């Protein structure tokens, strides 16, 4: 028995020495951490992102007022979290939620999502409801137009912060009202106003996609672009659509690379925020469980972590925190997460048709890192935090990669529709042969197949085969988690 304890003690000592030796030295800080522009440079008065940030503020608040900007600047420089009291940011979010419940509930119209649903016909059928929404939510519509008219629209979300969810919900709902109002304006003969509104919303959406530091902002930009594209496609199919208006839309839809629909800023912000959290750990020598909790997508499921937070508030485990922070490798952990996001970026910039291994690529967190033997003993806490930062890779692919390529495909389809409408002229009649030649000669190909976009004469759909790469004859399913084609209706193609 004594021999057993003796060799157990020796094994524990050897294991401890091995663990310490593997974790004494961090890797080189390479590649260098990109520096975020100073906060003050992003908070210029002309930046309309102030309006979006406070979109759900009460009716009497003007997010463009200098006093409001000063108050928000003071908020941004206050501590995000306090160990005893709720942070000022948390208190502000609570007030924003109360304002949303009091003033803005019900601001969410249905918007047609199937390609065979005519946006213009639907808008005409609910004209009274749209008019009521326009009057009831005149203030959000005014704020939305301020965003569209702005010269500067750049996301300034600070590290460790998130775009307010209530503002996101209200801005998305207002974008629907705005798009449906454009469809009504064209139905009433005001094509100039409809074009101005829809193209302005699409342009502002593309600005948000490019500057969105968080996925919420990027998603709002994509929503604005998609709503505009769906409405434009419906208007291009109308018999009373002026050829000059179709030509104007075509000129406003130049060929765009896949990167303009991606999430480059959001991916960079994700690993910069992670690196910033690790820097705080290295400085304070405290592994705050809240830091871990922040990176879990489903924190309620990790009830044991919640219990640990409750008992570690008074620093009962201060020594354990300090030891864990000492053995965590900041550079290696940051490099691991950065390598993951770089892999996601490569998938965004490469058409899915060119991916090795088909439409379901394998994305690994440790890709590109050389761990060597006993790799799990090295930097275990850092690996746990990286794994918590990206708990599941499929939602990442769905929200970052596939949605970006899907929006690119829809943009190309509406651009082809505008080309076909211009070619059809005032007679609203384009032969099937001419359409086939147009698709074949286009420089834009379906990112999911690598081939020209397709046309189904029986359903009258221009379409992409979608993220699964399977040709469903233009059948689109409006569900984020189901594979389907991406389709745009074309109503003026003859049989010959």
QUIDA-V631613 format. One record per pair of residues at least 6 apart in sequence whose C-alpha atoms are under 7 Angstrom apart, sorted by the first residue. I is the first residue (numbers start at 1). GAP is how many residues later the second one is. Records with the same first field share a line. If there is no record, write none. Layout:
BEGIN
I = GAP + GAP
END
This chain:
BEGIN
19 = 358 + 359
22 = 356
23 = 304 + 355 + 356
24 = 303
26 = 303 + 305 + 306
27 = 304 + 305
28 = 303
29 = 302
42 = 114
43 = 113
46 = 106
47 = 105 + 106 + 107
48 = 99 + 102 + 104 + 105
49 = 104 + 105 + 106
50 = 13 + 14
51 = 12 + 13 + 92 + 96
52 = 115
53 = 110 + 111 + 114
54 = 9 + 113
55 = 85 + 112 + 116
56 = 40 + 43 + 44 + 110 + 111 + 114
57 = 39 + 42
58 = 41 + 45
59 = 80
75 = 13 + 14
79 = 8
80 = 7 + 9
81 = 6
97 = 69
100 = 66
107 = 63 + 66
108 = 65
109 = 64 + 67 + 68
111 = 65
112 = 7
113 = 365
114 = 362 + 364
115 = 372 + 373 + 374
116 = 373
118 = 116
119 = 112 + 115
120 = 63 + 64 + 114
123 = 57 + 60 + 61
124 = 60
130 = 47
140 = 34
141 = 33
148 = 52 + 53 + 56
153 = 54
154 = 54 + 57
155 = 56 + 57 + 58
157 = 6 + 56
159 = 114
160 = 113
162 = 52
163 = 53 + 54
168 = 52
172 = 48
175 = 49
176 = 51
179 = 19 + 48 + 49 + 52
182 = 12 + 15 + 16
183 = 11 + 48
185 = 6 + 8 + 9
186 = 8
198 = 30
201 = 23 + 24 + 27
202 = 22 + 23 + 26
205 = 16 + 17 + 19 + 20
206 = 15 + 19
208 = 9 + 10 + 13
209 = 9 + 12 + 13 + 52 + 54
210 = 50 + 55
211 = 54
212 = 6 + 53 + 54
213 = 52 + 53 + 56
214 = 52 + 55
215 = 51
218 = 45
229 = 182 + 185
233 = 181 + 255
235 = 6
236 = 10 + 182 + 185
237 = 253 + 254
239 = 189
243 = 179 + 182 + 183
246 = 172 + 175 + 176
247 = 175
249 = 169
250 = 165 + 168 + 169
253 = 162
258 = 91 + 147 + 150
259 = 90
261 = 143 + 146 + 147
262 = 86 + 142
263 = 137
264 = 81
267 = 74
271 = 66 + 67
275 = 59
278 = 52
281 = 6 + 44
282 = 43
285 = 36 + 37 + 40 + 41
286 = 35 + 36 + 39
287 = 34 + 37 + 38
289 = 20
292 = 93
293 = 6
295 = 93 + 94
296 = 92 + 93 + 95
327 = 52
328 = 51 + 53 + 54
329 = 50 + 53
333 = 49 + 50 + 53
336 = 29 + 30 + 33
337 = 28 + 49
339 = 28 + 29
340 = 24 + 25 + 27
347 = 54
348 = 53
351 = 96 + 97
352 = 7 + 95 + 96
353 = 94 + 95 + 96 + 97
359 = 108 + 109 + 110
363 = 30
402 = 65
405 = 42
409 = 37 + 38 + 55
410 = 76
412 = 32
413 = 49 + 75
417 = 73
420 = 15
424 = 6
428 = 64
429 = 63 + 64 + 65
430 = 62 + 63 + 64
431 = 62 + 63 + 64 + 65
432 = 61 + 62 + 63 + 64
433 = 63
439 = 13 + 14
440 = 12
445 = 6 + 7 + 8
446 = 6 + 7 + 18
448 = 17 + 18 + 19 + 21
449 = 16 + 20
453 = 10 + 11
454 = 8 + 9 + 10
455 = 6 + 7 + 8
456 = 6 + 17 + 18
460 = 29 + 30 + 31
461 = 13 + 26 + 27 + 28 + 29
462 = 25 + 26 + 27 + 28
463 = 11 + 22 + 23 + 24 + 25
464 = 21 + 22 + 23
465 = 6 + 7 + 20 + 21
466 = 17 + 18 + 19 + 20
467 = 16
468 = 15
472 = 13
474 = 11 + 12 + 13
475 = 9 + 10
476 = 8 + 9 + 10 + 11
477 = 7
END
